[in-house]
Amino acid sequence: MANVDAAGEFNRDQNYISTRITADGRDGYPVEPGRYRLIVSRACPWANRSIIVRRLLGLEDVLSMGIAGPTHDARSWTFDLDPGGRDPVLGIERLQEAFFARFPDYPKGITVPAIVDVPTGQVVTNDFAQITIDLSLEWTKYHRPGAPQLYPEHLRPAIDKINRFVFADVNNGVYRAGFAGTQEAYDKAYHRLFERLDALSELLATQRYLVGETITEADVRLFTTLARFDAVYHGHFKCNRQKLAEMPVLWDYARDLFQTPGFGDTIDFVDIKRHYYVVHKAINPTQIVPAGPDLSNWLGEHGRERLGGRPFGDGTPPGPPKPGEVVPAGHGALG
């Protein structure tokens, strides 16, 4: 399943479907309310980013969301959470069907997030990094009143720079450690990960958010990895120098975001653990899902307000999740 080279290093295939949904429709897919469906799994950190951004921008009524189950086989993510095991809008059992509808010989992995064109049933894109940027920049006509600017023009160079480091060393770094095929490859990834986390701790000790005084795309990207750290990466991926809860600055930062509407209310710890511990049989052959950790500490005091900042800038928090999109009771730390 994992792409590991001869040196035992995990290499993520970053060639995604690059078609974009844009305001001017230059790729053949114009922004249109109700036309597209965002397919996610709450288990996946890359998909979790798009769930958060969609919530923060208030796009729920113009871009519907289908939620795949937390586990998948070698073929595809499946809609086993839905009645009859089919997505109620697309009518498909496997996300693979939407990929094959457009590319019959699609040779790569079937990944989430993906956006599907509902009228044709064809996948448009699975480029997770571009999806959230485009939700911010191309869908502005349909943002809710008070939507934050997650990728403001004057901060883009700084956001892009920190995103490159966070992706290479943290978002993908935990996978490089977890899927390492040799001791040397693991040691390299482990040290690179914690050196970056230490640097981020130093940065965040004096400012509330990664770039500027408001939440940006950069915070969304780091958060989804931190939210999974103690539940999965610390043990399952052997990222065990410290738990997140033992790194004071990052722990307070993560809890600050978790308690911000649009972040913690998207986190499903049950699905997260089931995905990693059940799907990664090479790492966890028993497929036993651990019972811990205790989640109540996610709701503890974080004290980050003392650093100032305005979470949504001149905007406002999003409203509560739509009824059909609420994390199931008992699956999160918020209820």
GIBELWO-V481097 format. One record per pair of residues at least 24 apart in sequence whose ideal C-beta (glycine too) atoms are under 6 Angstrom apart, sorted by sequence separation. I is the first residue (numbers start at 1). J is the second residue. D is the distance in whole Angstrom. If there is no record, write none. Layout:
i:I j:J d:D
i:I j:J d:D
//
This chain:
i:99 j:123 d:5
i:38 j:63 d:6
i:98 j:123 d:4
i:170 j:196 d:5
i:36 j:63 d:6
i:37 j:64 d:5
i:38 j:65 d:5
i:39 j:66 d:5
i:41 j:68 d:4
i:43 j:70 d:4
i:169 j:196 d:4
i:226 j:254 d:4
i:33 j:62 d:4
i:37 j:66 d:5
i:76 j:110 d:4
i:223 j:257 d:5
i:299 j:333 d:6
i:77 j:112 d:6
i:298 j:333 d:4
i:41 j:77 d:6
i:231 j:269 d:6
i:295 j:333 d:4
i:227 j:267 d:5
i:236 j:276 d:5
i:258 j:298 d:5
i:231 j:272 d:6
i:231 j:273 d:6
i:255 j:298 d:6
i:205 j:249 d:5
i:228 j:272 d:6
i:232 j:276 d:5
i:204 j:249 d:5
i:256 j:302 d:5
i:194 j:241 d:5
i:255 j:302 d:4
i:162 j:210 d:6
i:201 j:249 d:4
i:256 j:304 d:4
i:201 j:250 d:5
i:204 j:253 d:5
i:252 j:302 d:4
i:260 j:311 d:6
i:37 j:89 d:6
i:159 j:211 d:5
i:252 j:304 d:6
i:158 j:211 d:5
i:171 j:225 d:5
i:163 j:218 d:6
i:166 j:221 d:6
i:170 j:225 d:5
i:39 j:95 d:6
i:155 j:211 d:5
i:162 j:218 d:5
i:166 j:222 d:5
i:261 j:317 d:4
i:262 j:318 d:5
i:265 j:321 d:6
i:155 j:212 d:5
i:159 j:216 d:5
i:261 j:318 d:5
i:159 j:217 d:6
i:163 j:221 d:6
i:159 j:218 d:5
i:174 j:233 d:4
i:178 j:237 d:3
i:268 j:327 d:5
i:177 j:237 d:5
i:177 j:238 d:6
i:270 j:331 d:4
i:177 j:239 d:5
i:50 j:113 d:4
i:174 j:237 d:5
i:230 j:293 d:5
i:268 j:331 d:5
i:268 j:332 d:6
i:47 j:112 d:4
i:174 j:239 d:5
i:267 j:332 d:5
i:47 j:113 d:4
i:150 j:216 d:5
i:151 j:217 d:5
i:150 j:217 d:5
i:44 j:112 d:5
i:265 j:334 d:6
i:264 j:334 d:5
i:41 j:112 d:5
i:40 j:112 d:5
i:39 j:112 d:6
i:40 j:113 d:5
i:39 j:114 d:5
i:38 j:115 d:5
i:57 j:135 d:6
i:36 j:115 d:5
i:37 j:116 d:5
i:53 j:132 d:4
i:62 j:142 d:5
i:37 j:118 d:5
i:50 j:131 d:5
i:46 j:128 d:4
i:50 j:132 d:6
i:53 j:135 d:5
i:35 j:118 d:6
i:49 j:132 d:5
i:58 j:143 d:6
i:57 j:143 d:5
i:58 j:144 d:2
i:58 j:147 d:5
i:57 j:147 d:5
i:56 j:148 d:6
i:29 j:124 d:5
i:208 j:304 d:5
i:213 j:309 d:4
i:214 j:310 d:6
i:215 j:311 d:5
i:213 j:310 d:6
i:208 j:307 d:4
i:214 j:313 d:4
i:209 j:309 d:6
i:208 j:309 d:4
i:19 j:124 d:5
i:19 j:125 d:5
i:31 j:138 d:6
i:17 j:125 d:5
i:31 j:139 d:5
i:17 j:126 d:5
i:18 j:127 d:6
i:16 j:126 d:5
i:16 j:127 d:4
i:20 j:134 d:6
i:23 j:138 d:5
i:22 j:138 d:5
i:12 j:172 d:6
i:148 j:312 d:4
i:10 j:175 d:6
i:148 j:313 d:6
i:10 j:176 d:5
i:148 j:315 d:4
i:52 j:220 d:5
i:147 j:315 d:6
i:10 j:179 d:4
i:146 j:315 d:4
i:146 j:316 d:3
i:49 j:220 d:5
i:8 j:180 d:6
i:8 j:181 d:3
i:8 j:182 d:3
i:49 j:224 d:6
i:9 j:185 d:4
i:48 j:224 d:4
i:2 j:179 d:4
i:4 j:181 d:4
i:8 j:185 d:4
i:7 j:185 d:6
i:45 j:224 d:4
i:45 j:225 d:6
i:45 j:228 d:6
i:70 j:271 d:4
i:70 j:274 d:4
i:70 j:275 d:4
i:56 j:262 d:5
i:55 j:262 d:4
i:71 j:278 d:5
i:71 j:279 d:5
i:52 j:262 d:6
i:52 j:263 d:6
i:52 j:266 d:5
i:51 j:266 d:5
i:42 j:268 d:4
i:43 j:271 d:4
i:42 j:271 d:5
i:43 j:272 d:5
i:43 j:275 d:3
i:58 j:318 d:6
i:56 j:318 d:6
i:60 j:322 d:5
i:55 j:318 d:5
//
